[in-house]
């Protein structure tokens, strides 16, 4: 190593330093400048506390037998499972389990009696709908949103998709709406969580619920005199009903979705079962669009399909497949009822069979759907945009 080359740069540096003016002294009292703090990440929305694990835990806790009727699907020549007392008692046990869960969430629970006996049977079973109410505040409080789901299954099936997924979703959305960020907000609409019994036996629980709401004047009676209708329209009333009907089965395979409406003019072309369908009468299409917008705003990756084109001038009928859930009695009463569904037997091969188990569900996509619904209900309940007043006559499906 050459020592001359080593020391020459040091000498030049010393000369340069000597030529600089002295720096001003720093006052002893000057505080040291704190390093800039990184801005805190915004808190995730409350509905992101809904997880696949929390949903699946509720599903697995439900009694494996909980039925008061319905038709299981069995291979030709096979005798279907019998509706026995174990199924009926399981249905009663389920309503009490759901009531306890709601109480644990901080809700007061109302049990609406739905006594029922099958033709030719002497014993009447004490079934009930389980209803939770989250009161609104301010000028929106008289507008009621119903989040409904049936908790019964057909005999011989666990009913994971049909309809434990809807029940778990309703309970988790009920939990989220107890968040202080929502519960202290005003104005906000009233939200009912209505868990129905005996859907599989013929929409019996939902029909009874409509009767109770009509008696409470929350749904205007269609044969009331005009002045009574005006008075009811100005008071508390149901402005939207969601039937959470099978939310957990998805497939991304081509051809995984059958479409019973494919031949009808204006029907969407659906061939892949990776979406959640929002189905209602064409009279309520604007409200259905409002729900879809709110779901996409809450969870932009959720895939939705709105089916609200019927009846229409080209198709003057309402397809019967769009009435196969608890929204049906609400539509008949003039309430905007929307079925939220993975389309049941048009996608899920385990529909109404013993194969409808938790293991067949697509938990990540199910989670996404329920988060989208929770965020949508949260935001619609707070949205000052008015709902239209009820018309004098119900739509005719």
TORKOL-4160 file (C-alpha; in steps of 0.2 Angstrom, whole numbers, padded with zeros to 4 digits, m for minus):
397
<pt num="1" X="0000" Y="0000" Z="0000"/>
<pt num="2" X="0007" Y="0018" Z="m0005"/>
<pt num="3" X="0007" Y="0029" Z="0011"/>
<pt num="4" X="0008" Y="0045" Z="0001"/>
<pt num="5" X="m0008" Y="0041" Z="m0007"/>
<pt num="6" X="m0016" Y="0036" Z="0010"/>
<pt num="7" X="m0012" Y="0053" Z="0018"/>
<pt num="8" X="m0015" Y="0065" Z="0004"/>
<pt num="9" X="m0034" Y="0064" Z="0005"/>
<pt num="10" X="m0033" Y="0067" Z="0024"/>
<pt num="11" X="m0023" Y="0082" Z="0022"/>
<pt num="12" X="m0035" Y="0089" Z="0009"/>
<pt num="13" X="m0050" Y="0086" Z="0020"/>
<pt num="14" X="m0041" Y="0095" Z="0035"/>
<pt num="15" X="m0038" Y="0110" Z="0024"/>
<pt num="16" X="m0056" Y="0111" Z="0018"/>
<pt num="17" X="m0063" Y="0109" Z="0036"/>
<pt num="18" X="m0052" Y="0124" Z="0042"/>
<pt num="19" X="m0059" Y="0135" Z="0029"/>
<pt num="20" X="m0077" Y="0133" Z="0034"/>
<pt num="21" X="m0085" Y="0147" Z="0046"/>
<pt num="22" X="m0089" Y="0141" Z="0063"/>
<pt num="23" X="m0107" Y="0134" Z="0066"/>
<pt num="24" X="m0119" Y="0144" Z="0077"/>
<pt num="25" X="m0120" Y="0136" Z="0094"/>
<pt num="26" X="m0136" Y="0127" Z="0098"/>
<pt num="27" X="m0146" Y="0135" Z="0113"/>
<pt num="28" X="m0146" Y="0123" Z="0128"/>
<pt num="29" X="m0165" Y="0126" Z="0130"/>
<pt num="30" X="m0169" Y="0120" Z="0112"/>
<pt num="31" X="m0179" Y="0104" Z="0113"/>
<pt num="32" X="m0173" Y="0089" Z="0103"/>
<pt num="33" X="m0185" Y="0086" Z="0088"/>
<pt num="34" X="m0195" Y="0071" Z="0090"/>
<pt num="35" X="m0195" Y="0058" Z="0075"/>
<pt num="36" X="m0211" Y="0059" Z="0065"/>
<pt num="37" X="m0224" Y="0047" Z="0071"/>
<pt num="38" X="m0232" Y="0035" Z="0058"/>
<pt num="39" X="m0250" Y="0039" Z="0056"/>
<pt num="40" X="m0261" Y="0025" Z="0063"/>
<pt num="41" X="m0270" Y="0014" Z="0051"/>
<pt num="42" X="m0288" Y="0016" Z="0051"/>
<pt num="43" X="m0298" Y="0004" Z="0061"/>
<pt num="44" X="m0306" Y="m0010" Z="0051"/>
<pt num="45" X="m0325" Y="m0009" Z="0050"/>
<pt num="46" X="m0335" Y="m0018" Z="0063"/>
<pt num="47" X="m0341" Y="m0031" Z="0051"/>
<pt num="48" X="m0324" Y="m0037" Z="0048"/>
<pt num="49" X="m0325" Y="m0045" Z="0065"/>
<pt num="50" X="m0336" Y="m0058" Z="0057"/>
<pt num="51" X="m0325" Y="m0073" Z="0052"/>
<pt num="52" X="m0327" Y="m0090" Z="0045"/>
<pt num="53" X="m0322" Y="m0097" Z="0062"/>
<pt num="54" X="m0336" Y="m0087" Z="0071"/>
<pt num="55" X="m0349" Y="m0092" Z="0058"/>
<pt num="56" X="m0344" Y="m0110" Z="0058"/>
<pt num="57" X="m0344" Y="m0111" Z="0077"/>
<pt num="58" X="m0362" Y="m0106" Z="0077"/>
<pt num="59" X="m0367" Y="m0118" Z="0063"/>
<pt num="60" X="m0359" Y="m0133" Z="0072"/>
<pt num="61" X="m0368" Y="m0129" Z="0089"/>
<pt num="62" X="m0385" Y="m0131" Z="0081"/>
<pt num="63" X="m0394" Y="m0148" Z="0085"/>
<pt num="64" X="m0391" Y="m0160" Z="0071"/>
<pt num="65" X="m0410" Y="m0164" Z="0071"/>
<pt num="66" X="m0422" Y="m0149" Z="0071"/>
<pt num="67" X="m0437" Y="m0152" Z="0060"/>
<pt num="68" X="m0456" Y="m0150" Z="0061"/>
<pt num="69" X="m0459" Y="m0155" Z="0043"/>
<pt num="70" X="m0452" Y="m0155" Z="0025"/>
<pt num="71" X="m0447" Y="m0166" Z="0011"/>
<pt num="72" X="m0430" Y="m0174" Z="0011"/>
<pt num="73" X="m0423" Y="m0179" Z="m0006"/>
<pt num="74" X="m0418" Y="m0198" Z="m0006"/>
<pt num="75" X="m0413" Y="m0210" Z="m0020"/>
<pt num="76" X="m0428" Y="m0218" Z="m0030"/>
<pt num="77" X="m0434" Y="m0233" Z="m0021"/>
<pt num="78" X="m0427" Y="m0227" Z="m0004"/>
<pt num="79" X="m0439" Y="m0223" Z="0011"/>
<pt num="80" X="m0436" Y="m0205" Z="0017"/>
<pt num="81" X="m0432" Y="m0202" Z="0035"/>
<pt num="82" X="m0447" Y="m0201" Z="0047"/>
<pt num="83" X="m0451" Y="m0186" Z="0056"/>
<pt num="84" X="m0451" Y="m0192" Z="0074"/>
<pt num="85" X="m0451" Y="m0184" Z="0091"/>
<pt num="86" X="m0432" Y="m0182" Z="0091"/>
<pt num="87" X="m0433" Y="m0170" Z="0076"/>
<pt num="88" X="m0447" Y="m0161" Z="0084"/>
<pt num="89" X="m0439" Y="m0159" Z="0101"/>
<pt num="90" X="m0423" Y="m0154" Z="0092"/>
<pt num="91" X="m0432" Y="m0140" Z="0084"/>
<pt num="92" X="m0439" Y="m0134" Z="0101"/>
<pt num="93" X="m0421" Y="m0135" Z="0108"/>
<pt num="94" X="m0415" Y="m0125" Z="0094"/>
<pt num="95" X="m0427" Y="m0110" Z="0097"/>
<pt num="96" X="m0421" Y="m0110" Z="0116"/>
<pt num="97" X="m0403" Y="m0111" Z="0111"/>
<pt num="98" X="m0405" Y="m0096" Z="0099"/>
<pt num="99" X="m0414" Y="m0086" Z="0112"/>
<pt num="100" X="m0400" Y="m0089" Z="0125"/>
<pt num="101" X="m0387" Y="m0084" Z="0112"/>
<pt num="102" X="m0397" Y="m0068" Z="0108"/>
<pt num="103" X="m0398" Y="m0064" Z="0127"/>
<pt num="104" X="m0379" Y="m0066" Z="0128"/>
<pt num="105" X="m0378" Y="m0053" Z="0115"/>
<pt num="106" X="m0388" Y="m0041" Z="0125"/>
<pt num="107" X="m0404" Y="m0042" Z="0116"/>
<pt num="108" X="m0421" Y="m0044" Z="0124"/>
<pt num="109" X="m0430" Y="m0059" Z="0116"/>
<pt num="110" X="m0448" Y="m0061" Z="0110"/>
<pt num="111" X="m0454" Y="m0078" Z="0107"/>
<pt num="112" X="m0469" Y="m0078" Z="0095"/>
<pt num="113" X="m0479" Y="m0094" Z="0098"/>
<pt num="114" X="m0481" Y="m0105" Z="0082"/>
<pt num="115" X="m0491" Y="m0120" Z="0089"/>
<pt num="116" X="m0491" Y="m0134" Z="0076"/>
<pt num="117" X="m0497" Y="m0152" Z="0074"/>
<pt num="118" X="m0497" Y="m0162" Z="0058"/>
<pt num="119" X="m0513" Y="m0169" Z="0050"/>
<pt num="120" X="m0519" Y="m0184" Z="0060"/>
<pt num="121" X="m0508" Y="m0181" Z="0075"/>
<pt num="122" X="m0515" Y="m0177" Z="0092"/>
<pt num="123" X="m0500" Y="m0168" Z="0100"/>
<pt num="124" X="m0497" Y="m0150" Z="0097"/>
<pt num="125" X="m0479" Y="m0144" Z="0098"/>
<pt num="126" X="m0475" Y="m0128" Z="0106"/>
<pt num="127" X="m0464" Y="m0120" Z="0092"/>
<pt num="128" X="m0459" Y="m0102" Z="0091"/>
<pt num="129" X="m0451" Y="m0089" Z="0081"/>
<pt num="130" X="m0436" Y="m0080" Z="0090"/>
<pt num="131" X="m0437" Y="m0061" Z="0088"/>
<pt num="132" X="m0424" Y="m0048" Z="0093"/>
<pt num="133" X="m0427" Y="m0030" Z="0091"/>
<pt num="134" X="m0413" Y="m0016" Z="0090"/>
<pt num="135" X="m0423" Y="0000" Z="0092"/>
<pt num="136" X="m0419" Y="0015" Z="0081"/>
<pt num="137" X="m0416" Y="0033" Z="0086"/>
<pt num="138" X="m0422" Y="0049" Z="0079"/>
<pt num="139" X="m0433" Y="0053" Z="0064"/>
<pt num="140" X="m0428" Y="0036" Z="0055"/>
<pt num="141" X="m0434" Y="0025" Z="0070"/>
<pt num="142" X="m0451" Y="0021" Z="0063"/>
<pt num="143" X="m0443" Y="0013" Z="0048"/>
<pt num="144" X="m0440" Y="m0006" Z="0051"/>
<pt num="145" X="m0428" Y="m0017" Z="0043"/>
<pt num="146" X="m0431" Y="m0036" Z="0046"/>
<pt num="147" X="m0416" Y="m0048" Z="0044"/>
<pt num="148" X="m0424" Y="m0065" Z="0044"/>
<pt num="149" X="m0418" Y="m0083" Z="0043"/>
<pt num="150" X="m0427" Y="m0100" Z="0046"/>
<pt num="151" X="m0418" Y="m0112" Z="0058"/>
<pt num="152" X="m0427" Y="m0128" Z="0054"/>
<pt num="153" X="m0421" Y="m0142" Z="0042"/>
<pt num="154" X="m0429" Y="m0156" Z="0034"/>
<pt num="155" X="m0430" Y="m0173" Z="0043"/>
<pt num="156" X="m0414" Y="m0183" Z="0042"/>
<pt num="157" X="m0402" Y="m0169" Z="0037"/>
<pt num="158" X="m0391" Y="m0157" Z="0047"/>
<pt num="159" X="m0396" Y="m0143" Z="0036"/>
<pt num="160" X="m0379" Y="m0134" Z="0036"/>
<pt num="161" X="m0382" Y="m0123" Z="0021"/>
<pt num="162" X="m0401" Y="m0125" Z="0022"/>
<pt num="163" X="m0402" Y="m0115" Z="0033"/>
<pt num="164" X="m0389" Y="m0115" Z="0047"/>
<pt num="165" X="m0379" Y="m0103" Z="0037"/>
<pt num="166" X="m0393" Y="m0090" Z="0037"/>
<pt num="167" X="m0395" Y="m0092" Z="0056"/>
<pt num="168" X="m0377" Y="m0090" Z="0060"/>
<pt num="169" X="m0376" Y="m0075" Z="0048"/>
<pt num="170" X="m0391" Y="m0066" Z="0057"/>
<pt num="171" X="m0383" Y="m0069" Z="0074"/>
<pt num="172" X="m0367" Y="m0062" Z="0069"/>
<pt num="173" X="m0375" Y="m0047" Z="0061"/>
<pt num="174" X="m0385" Y="m0045" Z="0077"/>
<pt num="175" X="m0368" Y="m0045" Z="0086"/>
<pt num="176" X="m0360" Y="m0032" Z="0075"/>
<pt num="177" X="m0374" Y="m0020" Z="0076"/>
<pt num="178" X="m0372" Y="m0020" Z="0095"/>
<pt num="179" X="m0355" Y="m0011" Z="0092"/>
<pt num="180" X="m0355" Y="0006" Z="0101"/>
<pt num="181" X="m0351" Y="0015" Z="0084"/>
<pt num="182" X="m0368" Y="0009" Z="0078"/>
<pt num="183" X="m0378" Y="0008" Z="0094"/>
<pt num="184" X="m0375" Y="0026" Z="0099"/>
<pt num="185" X="m0378" Y="0033" Z="0081"/>
<pt num="186" X="m0393" Y="0044" Z="0078"/>
<pt num="187" X="m0403" Y="0044" Z="0067"/>
<pt num="188" X="m0405" Y="0026" Z="0063"/>
<pt num="189" X="m0418" Y="0014" Z="0058"/>
<pt num="190" X="m0425" Y="0000" Z="0069"/>
<pt num="191" X="m0419" Y="m0018" Z="0065"/>
<pt num="192" X="m0428" Y="m0034" Z="0069"/>
<pt num="193" X="m0419" Y="m0050" Z="0068"/>
<pt num="194" X="m0433" Y="m0063" Z="0065"/>
<pt num="195" X="m0428" Y="m0081" Z="0066"/>
<pt num="196" X="m0442" Y="m0092" Z="0059"/>
<pt num="197" X="m0447" Y="m0109" Z="0063"/>
<pt num="198" X="m0456" Y="m0122" Z="0051"/>
<pt num="199" X="m0451" Y="m0114" Z="0035"/>
<pt num="200" X="m0449" Y="m0132" Z="0028"/>
<pt num="201" X="m0466" Y="m0136" Z="0033"/>
<pt num="202" X="m0474" Y="m0122" Z="0022"/>
<pt num="203" X="m0467" Y="m0105" Z="0027"/>
<pt num="204" X="m0477" Y="m0107" Z="0043"/>
<pt num="205" X="m0466" Y="m0097" Z="0055"/>
<pt num="206" X="m0464" Y="m0082" Z="0043"/>
<pt num="207" X="m0483" Y="m0082" Z="0039"/>
<pt num="208" X="m0486" Y="m0081" Z="0058"/>
<pt num="209" X="m0474" Y="m0067" Z="0060"/>
<pt num="210" X="m0482" Y="m0057" Z="0046"/>
<pt num="211" X="m0499" Y="m0059" Z="0056"/>
<pt num="212" X="m0491" Y="m0052" Z="0072"/>
<pt num="213" X="m0483" Y="m0037" Z="0063"/>
<pt num="214" X="m0500" Y="m0033" Z="0055"/>
<pt num="215" X="m0508" Y="m0034" Z="0072"/>
<pt num="216" X="m0495" Y="m0022" Z="0078"/>
<pt num="217" X="m0499" Y="m0011" Z="0063"/>
<pt num="218" X="m0481" Y="m0012" Z="0057"/>
<pt num="219" X="m0488" Y="m0019" Z="0041"/>
<pt num="220" X="m0503" Y="m0010" Z="0034"/>
<pt num="221" X="m0518" Y="m0021" Z="0031"/>
<pt num="222" X="m0523" Y="m0020" Z="0013"/>
<pt num="223" X="m0542" Y="m0020" Z="0017"/>
<pt num="224" X="m0540" Y="m0005" Z="0029"/>
<pt num="225" X="m0549" Y="0011" Z="0025"/>
<pt num="226" X="m0539" Y="0025" Z="0016"/>
<pt num="227" X="m0537" Y="0036" Z="0031"/>
<pt num="228" X="m0531" Y="0021" Z="0041"/>
<pt num="229" X="m0518" Y="0017" Z="0028"/>
<pt num="230" X="m0512" Y="0035" Z="0028"/>
<pt num="231" X="m0510" Y="0035" Z="0047"/>
<pt num="232" X="m0501" Y="0018" Z="0047"/>
<pt num="233" X="m0489" Y="0024" Z="0033"/>
<pt num="234" X="m0485" Y="0039" Z="0044"/>
<pt num="235" X="m0480" Y="0028" Z="0059"/>
<pt num="236" X="m0469" Y="0013" Z="0062"/>
<pt num="237" X="m0468" Y="0001" Z="0046"/>
<pt num="238" X="m0458" Y="m0012" Z="0039"/>
<pt num="239" X="m0448" Y="m0005" Z="0024"/>
<pt num="240" X="m0437" Y="m0020" Z="0019"/>
<pt num="241" X="m0436" Y="m0038" Z="0024"/>
<pt num="242" X="m0421" Y="m0049" Z="0020"/>
<pt num="243" X="m0423" Y="m0068" Z="0020"/>
<pt num="244" X="m0406" Y="m0076" Z="0022"/>
<pt num="245" X="m0409" Y="m0092" Z="0014"/>
<pt num="246" X="m0393" Y="m0103" Z="0011"/>
<pt num="247" X="m0377" Y="m0093" Z="0010"/>
<pt num="248" X="m0363" Y="m0105" Z="0011"/>
<pt num="249" X="m0361" Y="m0116" Z="m0005"/>
<pt num="250" X="m0350" Y="m0109" Z="m0019"/>
<pt num="251" X="m0341" Y="m0116" Z="m0034"/>
<pt num="252" X="m0329" Y="m0108" Z="m0047"/>
<pt num="253" X="m0331" Y="m0122" Z="m0059"/>
<pt num="254" X="m0338" Y="m0118" Z="m0076"/>
<pt num="255" X="m0356" Y="m0125" Z="m0077"/>
<pt num="256" X="m0358" Y="m0126" Z="m0058"/>
<pt num="257" X="m0373" Y="m0115" Z="m0059"/>
<pt num="258" X="m0390" Y="m0121" Z="m0066"/>
<pt num="259" X="m0402" Y="m0107" Z="m0071"/>
<pt num="260" X="m0420" Y="m0110" Z="m0071"/>
<pt num="261" X="m0424" Y="m0093" Z="m0078"/>
<pt num="262" X="m0412" Y="m0095" Z="m0093"/>
<pt num="263" X="m0426" Y="m0095" Z="m0105"/>
<pt num="264" X="m0435" Y="m0080" Z="m0099"/>
<pt num="265" X="m0432" Y="m0063" Z="m0108"/>
<pt num="266" X="m0421" Y="m0052" Z="m0097"/>
<pt num="267" X="m0414" Y="m0065" Z="m0086"/>
<pt num="268" X="m0396" Y="m0065" Z="m0081"/>
<pt num="269" X="m0384" Y="m0078" Z="m0089"/>
<pt num="270" X="m0378" Y="m0087" Z="m0074"/>
<pt num="271" X="m0367" Y="m0102" Z="m0076"/>
<pt num="272" X="m0354" Y="m0102" Z="m0062"/>
<pt num="273" X="m0359" Y="m0103" Z="m0044"/>
<pt num="274" X="m0348" Y="m0091" Z="m0036"/>
<pt num="275" X="m0361" Y="m0077" Z="m0033"/>
<pt num="276" X="m0375" Y="m0073" Z="m0020"/>
<pt num="277" X="m0392" Y="m0070" Z="m0028"/>
<pt num="278" X="m0403" Y="m0056" Z="m0022"/>
<pt num="279" X="m0421" Y="m0060" Z="m0028"/>
<pt num="280" X="m0437" Y="m0050" Z="m0027"/>
<pt num="281" X="m0452" Y="m0044" Z="m0036"/>
<pt num="282" X="m0449" Y="m0031" Z="m0050"/>
<pt num="283" X="m0460" Y="m0019" Z="m0039"/>
<pt num="284" X="m0445" Y="m0018" Z="m0027"/>
<pt num="285" X="m0431" Y="m0018" Z="m0039"/>
<pt num="286" X="m0425" Y="0000" Z="m0033"/>
<pt num="287" X="m0424" Y="m0007" Z="m0015"/>
<pt num="288" X="m0415" Y="m0022" Z="m0021"/>
<pt num="289" X="m0402" Y="m0011" Z="m0031"/>
<pt num="290" X="m0400" Y="m0001" Z="m0015"/>
<pt num="291" X="m0395" Y="m0017" Z="m0006"/>
<pt num="292" X="m0383" Y="m0023" Z="m0019"/>
<pt num="293" X="m0374" Y="m0006" Z="m0019"/>
<pt num="294" X="m0372" Y="m0006" Z="0000"/>
<pt num="295" X="m0365" Y="m0024" Z="m0001"/>
<pt num="296" X="m0353" Y="m0020" Z="m0014"/>
<pt num="297" X="m0347" Y="m0004" Z="m0004"/>
<pt num="298" X="m0345" Y="m0014" Z="0011"/>
<pt num="299" X="m0336" Y="m0029" Z="0003"/>
<pt num="300" X="m0330" Y="m0024" Z="m0015"/>
<pt num="301" X="m0325" Y="m0042" Z="m0019"/>
<pt num="302" X="m0342" Y="m0050" Z="m0016"/>
<pt num="303" X="m0350" Y="m0056" Z="m0032"/>
<pt num="304" X="m0369" Y="m0053" Z="m0033"/>
<pt num="305" X="m0383" Y="m0056" Z="m0045"/>
<pt num="306" X="m0399" Y="m0046" Z="m0044"/>
<pt num="307" X="m0414" Y="m0055" Z="m0050"/>
<pt num="308" X="m0429" Y="m0043" Z="m0050"/>
<pt num="309" X="m0435" Y="m0042" Z="m0068"/>
<pt num="310" X="m0451" Y="m0051" Z="m0066"/>
<pt num="311" X="m0465" Y="m0049" Z="m0069"/>
<pt num="312" X="m0462" Y="m0038" Z="m0084"/>
<pt num="313" X="m0471" Y="m0034" Z="m0100"/>
<pt num="314" X="m0462" Y="m0048" Z="m0108"/>
<pt num="315" X="m0464" Y="m0060" Z="m0094"/>
<pt num="316" X="m0480" Y="m0056" Z="m0085"/>
<pt num="317" X="m0477" Y="m0069" Z="m0072"/>
<pt num="318" X="m0467" Y="m0071" Z="m0056"/>
<pt num="319" X="m0457" Y="m0087" Z="m0057"/>
<pt num="320" X="m0462" Y="m0099" Z="m0042"/>
<pt num="321" X="m0444" Y="m0103" Z="m0038"/>
<pt num="322" X="m0442" Y="m0085" Z="m0033"/>
<pt num="323" X="m0455" Y="m0087" Z="m0019"/>
<pt num="324" X="m0447" Y="m0102" Z="m0010"/>
<pt num="325" X="m0442" Y="m0094" Z="0006"/>
<pt num="326" X="m0448" Y="m0083" Z="0021"/>
<pt num="327" X="m0449" Y="m0067" Z="0010"/>
<pt num="328" X="m0464" Y="m0074" Z="0001"/>
<pt num="329" X="m0477" Y="m0070" Z="0015"/>
<pt num="330" X="m0470" Y="m0052" Z="0016"/>
<pt num="331" X="m0471" Y="m0050" Z="m0003"/>
<pt num="332" X="m0489" Y="m0055" Z="m0002"/>
<pt num="333" X="m0492" Y="m0041" Z="0012"/>
<pt num="334" X="m0484" Y="m0028" Z="0001"/>
<pt num="335" X="m0467" Y="m0027" Z="0010"/>
<pt num="336" X="m0451" Y="m0027" Z="0000"/>
<pt num="337" X="m0445" Y="m0044" Z="0003"/>
<pt num="338" X="m0428" Y="m0050" Z="m0004"/>
<pt num="339" X="m0422" Y="m0068" Z="m0004"/>
<pt num="340" X="m0403" Y="m0068" Z="m0002"/>
<pt num="341" X="m0397" Y="m0085" Z="m0008"/>
<pt num="342" X="m0384" Y="m0096" Z="m0015"/>
<pt num="343" X="m0398" Y="m0103" Z="m0026"/>
<pt num="344" X="m0401" Y="m0120" Z="m0016"/>
<pt num="345" X="m0403" Y="m0135" Z="m0028"/>
<pt num="346" X="m0398" Y="m0125" Z="m0043"/>
<pt num="347" X="m0380" Y="m0126" Z="m0036"/>
<pt num="348" X="m0379" Y="m0136" Z="m0021"/>
<pt num="349" X="m0380" Y="m0155" Z="m0024"/>
<pt num="350" X="m0382" Y="m0159" Z="m0006"/>
<pt num="351" X="m0399" Y="m0149" Z="m0005"/>
<pt num="352" X="m0411" Y="m0158" Z="0007"/>
<pt num="353" X="m0400" Y="m0173" Z="0009"/>
<pt num="354" X="m0389" Y="m0180" Z="0023"/>
<pt num="355" X="m0374" Y="m0173" Z="0013"/>
<pt num="356" X="m0379" Y="m0155" Z="0018"/>
<pt num="357" X="m0365" Y="m0154" Z="0032"/>
<pt num="358" X="m0353" Y="m0140" Z="0037"/>
<pt num="359" X="m0339" Y="m0149" Z="0028"/>
<pt num="360" X="m0347" Y="m0145" Z="0011"/>
<pt num="361" X="m0347" Y="m0126" Z="0014"/>
<pt num="362" X="m0335" Y="m0113" Z="0006"/>
<pt num="363" X="m0331" Y="m0104" Z="0022"/>
<pt num="364" X="m0320" Y="m0090" Z="0015"/>
<pt num="365" X="m0334" Y="m0085" Z="0002"/>
<pt num="366" X="m0347" Y="m0087" Z="0015"/>
<pt num="367" X="m0338" Y="m0075" Z="0027"/>
<pt num="368" X="m0337" Y="m0063" Z="0013"/>
<pt num="369" X="m0355" Y="m0063" Z="0009"/>
<pt num="370" X="m0360" Y="m0061" Z="0027"/>
<pt num="371" X="m0348" Y="m0047" Z="0029"/>
<pt num="372" X="m0356" Y="m0038" Z="0014"/>
<pt num="373" X="m0373" Y="m0041" Z="0021"/>
<pt num="374" X="m0368" Y="m0034" Z="0039"/>
<pt num="375" X="m0360" Y="m0019" Z="0031"/>
<pt num="376" X="m0375" Y="m0016" Z="0020"/>
<pt num="377" X="m0387" Y="m0017" Z="0034"/>
<pt num="378" X="m0376" Y="m0006" Z="0045"/>
<pt num="379" X="m0376" Y="0008" Z="0031"/>
<pt num="380" X="m0394" Y="0006" Z="0026"/>
<pt num="381" X="m0400" Y="0008" Z="0044"/>
<pt num="382" X="m0390" Y="0024" Z="0045"/>
<pt num="383" X="m0393" Y="0031" Z="0027"/>
<pt num="384" X="m0405" Y="0046" Z="0027"/>
<pt num="385" X="m0412" Y="0042" Z="0010"/>
<pt num="386" X="m0430" Y="0038" Z="0013"/>
<pt num="387" X="m0439" Y="0022" Z="0008"/>
<pt num="388" X="m0455" Y="0024" Z="m0002"/>
<pt num="389" X="m0472" Y="0023" Z="0007"/>
<pt num="390" X="m0482" Y="0007" Z="0005"/>
<pt num="391" X="m0494" Y="0007" Z="m0009"/>
<pt num="392" X="m0512" Y="0004" Z="m0008"/>
<pt num="393" X="m0511" Y="m0013" Z="m0015"/>
<pt num="394" X="m0498" Y="m0027" Z="m0013"/>
<pt num="395" X="m0489" Y="m0033" Z="m0028"/>
<pt num="396" X="m0496" Y="m0049" Z="m0035"/>
<pt num="397" X="m0483" Y="m0062" Z="m0037"/>
